[in-house]
Amino acid sequence: MTLVLTELSDAGITMAADSAITKLSRGRIIEVNQQGWLKLLRVPRINAAVSYWGTIGAVTQIQFDTWLQRVIDTENYDDLESFAGRVANALNTACRNRPLANGNDMGIHVTGYSQWLDGVRRPVFYHVHNGHGKFNINEIKDERGVITAVIPEWQSEPRGLFEVHQDFPFLTKTIDENVAILHNGYITRNGAFFIYAVLWHHMQYALQYINLIQGVSLPRNMSDLSSRKGFLHTMLEMIIQLYRCSNQSRIIGGTVTSLGIGENGYVP
């Protein structure tokens, strides 16, 4: 398991990933390795970056960051879209052009700058994955309507070949609509993200409320890429600490790697 976060905004692109790798046997956790795995890699040829999540062991027995670095170094590409296509082809080749078994969900965040339809270079996000999925949430309520239990269940669609999906800007929205979304910040999270998603949903309101206090700004400057990167990094560190003090397996853990990408280069 893992947790990878990617945010696109007016300030640029920020990404964060933990370093935990979970080994499974027949659907059960048998080991969590929290050291030595790099899940966030630069693509310097096109000023982009990638992160990965899911059942990477079903794709290749090579340590996956090493495998992905080879794709970055050796494939033929010259822009973000062609690179995303090369990643999808490399994944399918590694899988002998056959879909993984159902339940083996896996994907790669691919993000950088590219021209939108109006000719302006802005952040773009491609998600290369082998099928969609979603959480179904069953809330148990008592006779007064008070929630007494929450049962989240991940529903995975049948796995297919790896494909490139342009998740942002949205193809079904106008440029003005996408620019407005970019201004407010577009964020994608994958891996074991349910706890993070619930916390972030409520934290957004809390931050808006706190920032109404005169002289308070959390994060410091939403227009500054370094500030946004630091905030995303801190959010993931907070999730890791919560797992450490919980009764859950530390499927999100280890150390956090984060990165910012501006029009003129990387913010480490």
TILUM-140166 format. One record per residue: residue in three letters; x, y, z of N, C-alpha, C in turn; residue number from 0. Coordinates in steps of 0.001 Angstrom, whole numbers, always signed. Example, Ala and Ser with C-alpha at 12.3 -4.5 7.8 and 13.67 -1.06 7.14 Angstrom:
aa n.u n.v n.w ca.u ca.v ca.w c.u c.v c.w i
ALA +13190 -5690 +7800 +12300 -4500 +7800 +13200 -3300 +7800 0 .
SER +12850 -2250 +7080 +13670 -1060 +7140 +12900 +30 +7870 1 .
//
This chain:
aa n.u n.v n.w ca.u ca.v ca.w c.u c.v c.w i
MET +843 -1182 +0 +0 +0 +0 +883 +1238 +0 0 .
THR +269 +2343 -164 +1022 +3587 -243 +47 +4742 -184 1 .
LEU +588 +5946 -196 -223 +7132 -396 +605 +8120 -1200 2 .
VAL +118 +8463 -2387 +769 +9458 -3228 -225 +10593 -3473 3 .
LEU +285 +11820 -3410 -531 +13017 -3575 +53 +13876 -4683 4 .
THR -798 +14402 -5546 -370 +15320 -6599 -1354 +16480 -6649 5 .
GLU -814 +17713 -6587 -1652 +18907 -6635 -1183 +19821 -7760 6 .
LEU -2147 +20315 -8537 -1885 +21298 -9574 -2576 +22598 -9196 7 .
SER -1883 +23727 -9348 -2446 +25021 -8994 -1798 +26110 -9832 8 .
ASP -2241 +27350 -9624 -1616 +28486 -10299 -128 +28576 -9972 9 .
ALA +231 +28163 -8748 +1625 +28265 -8313 +2508 +27245 -9011 10 .
GLY +1937 +26132 -9457 +2706 +25081 -10100 +2215 +23714 -9681 11 .
ILE +3111 +22766 -9641 +2791 +21362 -9346 +3520 +20944 -8084 12 .
THR +2814 +20292 -7171 +3444 +19717 -5986 +3067 +18248 -5906 13 .
MET +4029 +17432 -5460 +3819 +15995 -5331 +4446 +15521 -4040 14 .
ALA +3850 +14493 -3446 +4403 +13906 -2225 +4076 +12417 -2223 15 .
ALA +4995 +11625 -1657 +4803 +10177 -1574 +5477 +9646 -321 16 .
ASP +4901 +8597 +265 +5550 +7927 +1382 +6538 +6907 +815 17 .
SER +7122 +6069 +1692 +8106 +5096 +1203 +7772 +3661 +1604 18 .
ALA +6544 +3420 +2048 +6174 +2070 +2489 +5777 +1197 +1300 19 .
ILE +6283 -29 +1297 +5891 -1027 +307 +5310 -2219 +1062 20 .
THR +4096 -2611 +704 +3415 -3704 +1396 +3452 -4972 +555 21 .
LYS +3862 -6048 +1170 +3864 -7349 +492 +2634 -8140 +938 22 .
LEU +1924 -8669 -45 +682 -9392 +214 +814 -10852 -203 23 .
SER +60 -11703 +463 -70 -13100 +70 -1527 -13496 +237 24 .
ARG -2163 -13827 -891 -3587 -14195 -890 -4437 -13116 -238 25 .
GLY -4091 -11859 -547 -4866 -10733 -58 -4553 -10292 +1363 26 .
ARG -3609 -10966 +2022 -3264 -10625 +3405 -1881 -10000 +3467 27 .
ILE -1722 -9018 +4372 -437 -8344 +4538 +524 -9282 +5264 28 .
ILE +1699 -9505 +4654 +2694 -10356 +5302 +3945 -9564 +5688 29 .
GLU +4134 -8398 +5084 +5310 -7585 +5417 +5081 -6162 +4924 30 .
VAL +5549 -5178 +5711 +5552 -3788 +5281 +6991 -3291 +5350 31 .
ASN +7549 -2966 +4207 +8916 -2467 +4101 +8848 -951 +3948 32 .
GLN +9408 -228 +4924 +9294 +1230 +4918 +10609 +1926 +4582 33 .
GLN +11587 +1206 +4095 +12887 +1797 +3837 +13343 +1496 +2411 34 .
GLY +14011 +2480 +1823 +14740 +2243 +581 +13952 +2341 -702 35 .
TRP +12657 +2648 -630 +11856 +2738 -1849 +11609 +4195 -2210 36 .
LEU +11889 +4537 -3448 +11636 +5882 -3946 +10394 +5838 -4827 37 .
LYS +9360 +6563 -4421 +8097 +6524 -5170 +7840 +7788 -5986 38 .
LEU +8746 +8746 -5883 +8594 +10010 -6599 +9884 +10266 -7374 39 .
LEU +9786 +10253 -8717 +10968 +10357 -9566 +10823 +11518 -10542 40 .
ARG +11921 +12209 -10763 +11933 +13298 -11737 +12047 +12747 -13164 41 .
VAL +11501 +13525 -14086 +11675 +13255 -15522 +12300 +14521 -16104 42 .
PRO +13597 +14716 -15918 +14227 +16008 -16213 +14207 +16401 -17679 43 .
ARG +14131 +15421 -18594 +14128 +15742 -20023 +12975 +16663 -20390 44 .
ILE +11850 +16530 -19675 +10668 +17349 -19996 +10171 +18127 -18778 45 .
ASN +11009 +18260 -17744 +10638 +19006 -16545 +9325 +18485 -15957 46 .
ALA +9287 +17195 -15709 +8081 +16534 -15211 +8461 +15605 -14066 47 .
ALA +7491 +14865 -13554 +7756 +13904 -12487 +6679 +12833 -12499 48 .
VAL +6991 +11702 -11842 +6054 +10594 -11742 +6058 +10053 -10316 49 .
SER +4941 +9487 -9921 +4858 +8706 -8684 +3961 +7511 -8967 50 .
TYR +4058 +6465 -8135 +3330 +5237 -8441 +2655 +4677 -7198 51 .
TRP +1626 +3872 -7454 +858 +3257 -6372 +334 +1909 -6867 52 .
GLY -61 +1043 -5942 -739 -196 -6308 +160 -1414 -6274 53 .
THR -312 -2486 -6917 +343 -3796 -6839 +1468 -3880 -7867 54 .
ILE +2550 -3170 -7578 +3675 -3102 -8505 +4341 -4465 -8688 55 .
GLY +4262 -5334 -7672 +4879 -6655 -7776 +4228 -7533 -8824 56 .
ALA +2999 -7197 -9235 +2336 -7968 -10285 +2820 -7557 -11674 57 .
VAL +3515 -6418 -11757 +4012 -5913 -13041 +5406 -6447 -13335 58 .
THR +6312 -6337 -12365 +7696 -6758 -12554 +8306 -7143 -11213 59 .
GLN +9234 -8083 -11246 +9937 -8490 -10043 +11131 -7586 -9752 60 .
ILE +11487 -6734 -10720 +12537 -5745 -10493 +12014 -4703 -9508 61 .
GLN +12882 -4209 -8603 +12445 -3142 -7704 +11865 -2022 -8560 62 .
PHE +10641 -1597 -8250 +9884 -812 -9220 +10487 +557 -9487 63 .
ASP +11092 +1190 -8492 +11699 +2479 -8776 +12858 +2335 -9765 64 .
THR +13585 +1214 -9681 +14646 +945 -10649 +14061 +728 -12039 65 .
TRP +12986 -47 -12117 +12320 -297 -13404 +11815 +1003 -14021 66 .
LEU +11177 +1836 -13212 +10603 +3078 -13723 +11703 +4054 -14144 67 .
GLN +12811 +4078 -13420 +13927 +4940 -13804 +14477 +4546 -15167 68 .
ARG +14491 +3246 -15459 +14943 +2793 -16776 +14031 +3313 -17878 69 .
VAL +12722 +3317 -17605 +11773 +3857 -18587 +12063 +5338 -18812 70 .
ILE +12279 +6075 -17751 +12566 +7510 -17851 +13841 +7751 -18659 71 .
ASP +14851 +6918 -18432 +16165 +7142 -19049 +16255 +6664 -20490 72 .
THR +15494 +5632 -20852 +15733 +4973 -22143 +14626 +5141 -23176 73 .
GLU +13409 +5476 -22757 +12316 +5576 -23727 +12457 +6842 -24580 74 .
ASN +11838 +6808 -25764 +11878 +7930 -26706 +10622 +8787 -26522 75 .
TYR +10788 +10003 -26012 +9668 +10928 -25810 +10210 +12348 -25813 76 .
ASP +9336 +13304 -26120 +9789 +14695 -26145 +8795 +15658 -25508 77 .
ASP +7695 +15134 -24973 +6749 +15978 -24255 +5984 +15107 -23256 78 .
LEU +5119 +15744 -22493 +4432 +15037 -21418 +3510 +13952 -21955 79 .
GLU +2768 +14264 -23001 +1809 +13293 -23543 +2526 +12068 -24093 80 .
SER +3601 +12279 -24853 +4311 +11130 -25424 +4976 +10312 -24320 81 .
PHE +5449 +10977 -23267 +6041 +10223 -22164 +4992 +9356 -21475 82 .
ALA +3801 +9912 -21217 +2740 +9122 -20595 +2411 +7906 -21447 83 .
GLY +2397 +8066 -22768 +2147 +6943 -23653 +3239 +5883 -23569 84 .
ARG +4488 +6339 -23444 +5605 +5398 -23310 +5509 +4619 -21998 85 .
VAL +5093 +5288 -20937 +4921 +4610 -19651 +3858 +3512 -19772 86 .
ALA +2728 +3842 -20408 +1663 +2848 -20583 +2158 +1666 -21406 87 .
ASN +2882 +1945 -22494 +3399 +859 -23334 +4374 -18 -22562 88 .
ALA +5240 +617 -21759 +6225 -152 -20997 +5547 -1041 -19964 89 .
LEU +4507 -535 -19328 +3764 -1337 -18355 +3104 -2537 -19030 90 .
ASN +2468 -2297 -20165 +1793 -3398 -20859 +2790 -4432 -21377 91 .
THR +3944 -3966 -21843 +4977 -4895 -22298 +5462 -5756 -21137 92 .
ALA +5668 -5131 -19978 +6107 -5885 -18796 +5075 -6921 -18388 93 .
CYS +3789 -6644 -18674 +2700 -7569 -18334 +2339 -8484 -19509 94 .
ARG +3202 -8517 -20532 +3002 -9368 -21708 +1696 -9048 -22420 95 .
ASN +1344 -7755 -22364 +136 -7259 -23029 -1116 -8016 -22613 96 .
ARG -1146 -8375 -21346 -2324 -9011 -20758 -2739 -8226 -19523 97 .
PRO -4030 -8097 -19279 -4463 -7420 -18039 -4011 -8192 -16812 98 .
LEU -3689 -7478 -15763 -3409 -8118 -14486 -4689 -8748 -13948 99 .
ALA -4532 -9655 -13014 -5708 -10285 -12401 -6547 -9231 -11695 100 .
ASN -7853 -9445 -11662 -8746 -8506 -10976 -8308 -8317 -9529 101 .
GLY -8356 -7090 -9085 -7905 -6744 -7744 -6488 -6207 -7707 102 .
ASN -5736 -6396 -8803 -4378 -5864 -8887 -4423 -4463 -9497 103 .
ASP -4903 -3523 -8715 -5019 -2139 -9163 -3639 -1479 -9091 104 .
MET -3297 -710 -10132 -1982 -94 -10153 -2001 +1103 -11091 105 .
GLY -1257 +2147 -10716 -1221 +3325 -11571 -8 +4197 -11316 106 .
ILE +210 +5134 -12247 +1328 +6068 -12171 +811 +7479 -12446 107 .
HIS +1132 +8405 -11533 +864 +9823 -11756 +1948 +10384 -12667 108 .
VAL +1551 +11037 -13730 +2481 +11676 -14659 +2076 +13136 -14785 109 .
THR +2943 +14050 -14367 +2539 +15448 -14381 +3689 +16363 -14748 110 .
GLY +3341 +17452 -15408 +4306 +18450 -15850 +3553 +19579 -16532 111 .
TYR +4236 +20279 -17410 +3620 +21402 -18126 +3417 +21049 -19590 112 .
SER +2293 +21523 -20122 +1986 +21312 -21529 +1019 +22400 -21971 113 .
GLN +925 +22600 -23276 +11 +23615 -23797 -1434 +23160 -23685 114 .
TRP -2278 +24039 -23168 -3709 +23820 -23215 -4223 +24238 -24594 115 .
LEU -5505 +24083 -24816 -6080 +24366 -26131 -5971 +25831 -26524 116 .
ASP -5775 +26721 -25544 -5613 +28143 -25854 -4162 +28509 -26119 117 .
GLY -3273 +27514 -26135 -1876 +27771 -26430 -1021 +28147 -25244 118 .
VAL -1611 +28262 -24057 -879 +28645 -22852 -380 +27393 -22142 119 .
ARG +903 +27413 -21738 +1471 +26286 -20995 +1041 +26374 -19533 120 .
ARG +402 +25310 -19085 -56 +25228 -17706 +169 +23796 -17215 121 .
PRO -1 +23551 -15924 +125 +22182 -15411 -897 +21228 -16040 122 .
VAL -439 +20008 -16302 -1289 +18959 -16870 -1014 +17673 -16091 123 .
PHE -2081 +16893 -15874 -1953 +15646 -15112 -2508 +14484 -15917 124 .
TYR -1644 +13490 -16160 -2068 +12230 -16764 -1988 +11145 -15694 125 .
HIS -2968 +10253 -15712 -2952 +9107 -14807 -2928 +7852 -15674 126 .
VAL -1831 +7128 -15611 -1701 +5872 -16359 -2076 +4741 -15410 127 .
HIS -3186 +4053 -15690 -3622 +2980 -14787 -4364 +1893 -15556 128 .
ASN -4684 +821 -14844 -5285 -351 -15499 -6750 -561 -15138 129 .
GLY -7420 +488 -14702 -8845 +387 -14409 -9243 +1283 -13252 130 .
HIS -10501 +1657 -13229 -11003 +2537 -12184 -11477 +1737 -10963 131 .
GLY -11711 +2461 -9907 -12271 +1892 -8684 -12807 +3012 -7812 132 .
LYS -13526 +2644 -6778 -14079 +3653 -5885 -14398 +3032 -4538 133 .
PHE -14480 +3906 -3525 -14918 +3463 -2210 -16436 +3552 -2116 134 .
ASN -17071 +2474 -1701 -18475 +2492 -1314 -18527 +2595 +207 135 .
ILE -19237 +3587 +703 -19267 +3845 +2136 -20632 +3463 +2692 136 .
ASN -20631 +2510 +3618 -21858 +2100 +4284 -21846 +2666 +5703 137 .
GLU -22756 +3583 +5979 -22860 +4189 +7305 -24024 +3542 +8062 138 .
ILE -23717 +2965 +9208 -24738 +2341 +10052 -25259 +3397 +11028 139 .
LYS -26572 +3566 +11057 -27176 +4589 +11916 -28139 +3943 +12914 140 .
ASP -28266 +4586 +14068 -29228 +4101 +15054 -30599 +4712 +14776 141 .
GLU -31538 +4482 +15689 -32917 +4939 +15464 -33035 +6457 +15449 142 .
ARG -32047 +7156 +15995 -32058 +8627 +15984 -31360 +9202 +14760 143 .
GLY -30830 +8330 +13918 -30120 +8789 +12730 -28657 +9100 +12986 144 .
VAL -28152 +8733 +14164 -26754 +8973 +14511 -25887 +7838 +13946 145 .
ILE -24800 +8212 +13267 -23899 +7214 +12693 -23167 +6483 +13812 146 .
THR -23285 +5170 +13833 -22639 +4354 +14869 -21492 +3506 +14324 147 .
ALA -21426 +3368 +13008 -20340 +2595 +12405 -20190 +3015 +10947 148 .
VAL -18957 +2966 +10467 -18646 +3286 +9070 -17922 +2094 +8462 149 .
ILE -18424 +1630 +7314 -17817 +472 +6650 -17422 +890 +5234 150 .
PRO -16141 +1258 +5053 -15682 +1582 +3693 -15273 +318 +2958 151 .
GLU -15703 +193 +1725 -15367 -990 +923 -14882 -548 -447 152 .
TRP -13669 -946 -802 -13113 -599 -2104 -13708 -1488 -3183 153 .
GLN -14297 -885 -4198 -14882 -1622 -5326 -14018 -1387 -6552 154 .
SER -13386 -2431 -7010 -12464 -2346 -8142 -13130 -2873 -9399 155 .
GLU -13051 -2101 -10469 -13543 -2590 -11754 -12614 -3689 -12267 156 .
PRO -13106 -4539 -13175 -12216 -5540 -13781 -10991 -4862 -14395 157 .
ARG -9830 -5471 -14216 -8596 -4875 -14723 -8501 -5012 -16233 158 .
GLY -7969 -3974 -16865 -7712 -3993 -18299 -6249 -3694 -18552 159 .
LEU -5902 -3411 -19799 -4553 -2973 -20114 -4334 -1568 -19552 160 .
PHE -3084 -1191 -19390 -2777 +150 -18909 -3071 +1169 -20005 161 .
GLU -3742 +2244 -19622 -4105 +3292 -20558 -3774 +4662 -19968 162 .
VAL -3604 +5631 -20853 -3333 +7010 -20445 -4657 +7747 -20311 163 .
HIS -4882 +8334 -19157 -6086 +9127 -18912 -5669 +10561 -18599 164 .
GLN -6164 +11521 -19368 -5918 +12927 -19034 -6951 +13341 -17997 165 .
ASP -6540 +13375 -16750 -7463 +13712 -15668 -7596 +15213 -15468 166 .
PHE -6551 +15979 -15830 -6644 +17439 -15739 -5691 +18076 -16737 167 .
PRO -6165 +19124 -17485 -7490 +19726 -17411 -8575 +18766 -17902 168 .
PHE -9784 +18939 -17370 -10901 +18079 -17739 -11266 +18304 -19207 169 .
LEU -11384 +17223 -19946 -11728 +17329 -21362 -13173 +17761 -21566 170 .
THR -14011 +17575 -20553 -15438 +17898 -20682 -15761 +19314 -20214 171 .
LYS -14748 +20083 -19803 -14976 +21441 -19316 -14286 +22457 -20221 172 .
THR -14755 +23698 -20159 -14155 +24760 -20954 -12827 +25182 -20339 173 .
ILE -12065 +25937 -21118 -10788 +26431 -20605 -11014 +27298 -19372 174 .
ASP -12017 +28175 -19425 -12290 +29050 -18276 -12648 +28241 -17031 175 .
GLU -13432 +27183 -17208 -13788 +26345 -16064 -12557 +25655 -15490 176 .
ASN -11689 +25157 -16359 -10475 +24493 -15890 -9506 +25468 -15242 177 .
VAL -9429 +26684 -15770 -8577 +27704 -15160 -9066 +28023 -13752 178 .
ALA -10375 +28074 -13568 -10941 +28345 -12234 -10602 +27206 -11273 179 .
ILE -10681 +25972 -11754 -10326 +24826 -10910 -8845 +24882 -10544 180 .
LEU -8010 +25218 -11527 -6575 +25332 -11273 -6296 +26397 -10224 181 .
HIS -7022 +27487 -10282 -6831 +28572 -9316 -7121 +28100 -7889 182 .
ASN -8136 +27279 -7736 -8500 +26774 -6408 -7655 +25575 -5984 183 .
GLY -6982 +24939 -6956 -6144 +23783 -6666 -6857 +22477 -6987 184 .
TYR -6234 +21658 -7827 -6753 +20346 -8189 -5830 +19304 -7574 185 .
ILE -6378 +18382 -6800 -5543 +17394 -6118 -6046 +15976 -6383 186 .
THR -5098 +15069 -6583 -5393 +13644 -6787 -4645 +12843 -5739 187 .
ARG -5289 +11834 -5190 -4642 +10962 -4215 -4948 +9518 -4566 188 .
ASN -3936 +8672 -4426 -4114 +7251 -4712 -3360 +6401 -3712 189 .
GLY -3749 +5144 -3641 -3202 +4226 -2661 -4235 +3990 -1578 190 .
ALA -3768 +3865 -343 -4672 +3694 +803 -5102 +5081 +1279 191 .
PHE -6029 +5697 +524 -6282 +7119 +729 -7544 +7431 +1533 192 .
PHE -8284 +6431 +1997 -9583 +6728 +2600 -9466 +7612 +3840 193 .
ILE -8577 +7260 +4764 -8431 +8055 +5989 -7982 +9465 +5643 194 .
TYR -7027 +9577 +4728 -6581 +10903 +4297 -7743 +11709 +3712 195 .
ALA -8552 +11078 +2856 -9644 +11787 +2189 -10657 +12322 +3196 196 .
VAL -10974 +11532 +4216 -11925 +11980 +5239 -11344 +13162 +6012 197 .
LEU -10089 +13049 +6419 -9449 +14129 +7162 -9360 +15397 +6315 198 .
TRP -8969 +15260 +5057 -8817 +16429 +4205 -10160 +17113 +3949 199 .
HIS -11219 +16323 +3817 -12555 +16891 +3610 -12925 +17840 +4750 200 .
HIS -12659 +17426 +5977 -13010 +18260 +7124 -11950 +19335 +7383 201 .
MET -10702 +19051 +7042 -9647 +20020 +7283 -9784 +21244 +6383 202 .
GLN -10316 +21059 +5192 -10508 +22207 +4308 -11383 +23265 +4974 203 .
TYR -12473 +22838 +5590 -13327 +23787 +6304 -12586 +24393 +7485 204 .
ALA -11847 +23552 +8215 -11124 +24044 +9385 -10095 +25099 +8991 205 .
LEU -9389 +24879 +7905 -8383 +25848 +7460 -9028 +27151 +7010 206 .
GLN -10142 +27050 +6292 -10850 +28265 +5896 -11271 +29076 +7123 207 .
TYR -11720 +28383 +8141 -12160 +29049 +9374 -10964 +29689 +10093 208 .
ILE -9875 +28919 +10235 -8695 +29419 +10934 -8094 +30616 +10208 209 .
ASN -8100 +30580 +8872 -7496 +31661 +8101 -8311 +32947 +8135 210 .
LEU -9499 +32910 +8740 -10255 +34146 +8962 -9698 +34947 +10135 211 .
ILE -8843 +34311 +10940 -8204 +35020 +12046 -7197 +36001 +11457 212 .
GLN -7249 +37228 +11884 -6348 +38246 +11350 -4886 +37862 +11630 213 .
GLY -4095 +37906 +10562 -2674 +37612 +10703 -2321 +36146 +10606 214 .
VAL -3302 +35272 +10357 -3040 +33836 +10273 -3181 +33378 +8822 215 .
SER -2204 +32612 +8345 -2262 +32037 +7006 -1641 +30650 +7029 216 .
LEU -2478 +29633 +6864 -2042 +28239 +6809 -2491 +27632 +5482 217 .
PRO -1579 +27274 +4582 -140 +27494 +4677 +223 +28957 +4538 218 .
ARG +1520 +29252 +4621 +1970 +30640 +4691 +1528 +31463 +3489 219 .
ASN +1708 +30919 +2273 +1416 +31679 +1062 +950 +30713 -23 220 .
MET -343 +30693 -300 -901 +29753 -1271 -460 +30062 -2702 221 .
SER +124 +31245 -2917 +596 +31606 -4251 +2045 +31201 -4468 222 .
ASP +2689 +30678 -3430 +4099 +30315 -3490 +4240 +28801 -3590 223 .
LEU +4990 +28331 -4586 +5106 +26895 -4823 +5785 +26179 -3658 224 .
SER +6824 +26778 -3101 +7522 +26152 -1972 +6600 +25992 -775 225 .
SER +5740 +26986 -543 +4806 +26924 +571 +3791 +25807 +365 226 .
ARG +3265 +25689 -851 +2289 +24633 -1140 +2931 +23256 -1059 227 .
LYS +4170 +23152 -1531 +4874 +21873 -1439 +5080 +21469 +20 228 .
GLY +5490 +22448 +833 +5694 +22161 +2249 +4416 +21720 +2933 229 .
PHE +3298 +22309 +2538 +2021 +21939 +3137 +1628 +20513 +2754 230 .
LEU +1800 +20156 +1467 +1465 +18798 +1028 +2359 +17783 +1733 231 .
HIS +3639 +18108 +1852 +4591 +17255 +2568 +4132 +17036 +4009 232 .
THR +3724 +18126 +4657 +3286 +18053 +6055 +2015 +17217 +6200 233 .
MET +1081 +17353 +5259 -146 +16562 +5307 +166 +15072 +5267 234 .
LEU +1087 +14669 +4403 +1423 +13253 +4302 +2175 +12780 +5548 235 .
GLU +3050 +13606 +6078 +3733 +13255 +7327 +2723 +13055 +8459 236 .
MET +1689 +13890 +8495 +668 +13763 +9525 -51 +12414 +9411 237 .
ILE -362 +11991 +8189 -1018 +10699 +7995 -112 +9568 +8463 238 .
ILE +1178 +9656 +8150 +2121 +8630 +8591 +2156 +8553 +10111 239 .
GLN +2182 +9696 +10779 +2208 +9699 +12238 +919 +9126 +12820 240 .
LEU -196 +9398 +12189 -1465 +8836 +12653 -1461 +7314 +12543 241 .
TYR -919 +6782 +11443 -811 +5330 +11314 +101 +4747 +12382 242 .
ARG +1174 +5472 +12718 +2120 +4964 +13725 +1486 +4839 +15103 243 .
CYS +548 +5725 +15415 -60 +5678 +16746 -1434 +5024 +16728 244 .
SER -1773 +4353 +15620 -3062 +3675 +15512 -2883 +2172 +15689 245 .
ASN -3996 +1456 +15569 -3930 -9 +15620 -3892 -619 +14219 246 .
GLN -3613 +217 +13202 -3590 -243 +11825 -2173 -630 +11393 247 .
SER -2081 -1560 +10454 -782 -1863 +9858 -237 -604 +9203 248 .
ARG +1068 -413 +9290 +1663 +820 +8792 +1859 +763 +7278 249 .
ILE +747 +605 +6583 +792 +504 +5133 +1092 +1854 +4488 250 .
ILE +940 +2933 +5256 +1440 +4246 +4867 +2508 +4590 +5885 251 .
GLY +3750 +4787 +5430 +4790 +5000 +6422 +6133 +5303 +5804 252 .
GLY +7168 +5177 +6652 +8515 +5486 +6196 +8753 +6975 +6169 253 .
THR +9444 +7435 +5157 +9756 +8853 +5015 +8984 +9448 +3845 254 .
VAL +8804 +10756 +3884 +8077 +11468 +2835 +9068 +12093 +1865 255 .
THR +8801 +11898 +587 +9521 +12604 -470 +8545 +13559 -1135 256 .
SER +8971 +14808 -1329 +8089 +15779 -1978 +8873 +16576 -3007 257 .
LEU +8133 +17187 -3919 +8757 +17881 -5040 +7799 +18943 -5560 258 .
GLY +8356 +20067 -5980 +7584 +21089 -6664 +8113 +21256 -8080 259 .
ILE +7209 +21535 -9012 +7606 +21774 -10400 +7015 +23107 -10838 260 .
GLY +7881 +24051 -11134 +7459 +25323 -11694 +7777 +25375 -13177 261 .
GLU +7356 +26425 -13835 +7602 +26547 -15267 +9092 +26540 -15591 262 .
ASN +9926 +26984 -14626 +11357 +27115 -14882 +12184 +26017 -14238 263 .
GLY +11550 +24998 -13666 +12312 +23910 -13082 +11738 +23386 -11800 264 .
TYR +12561 +22621 -11094 +12116 +21912 -9894 +12362 +22733 -8637 265 .
VAL +11471 +22543 -7665 +11663 +23047 -6316 +11818 +21826 -5419 266 .
PRO +13024 +21505 -4942 +13258 +20264 -4182 +12630 +20320 -2792 267 .
//
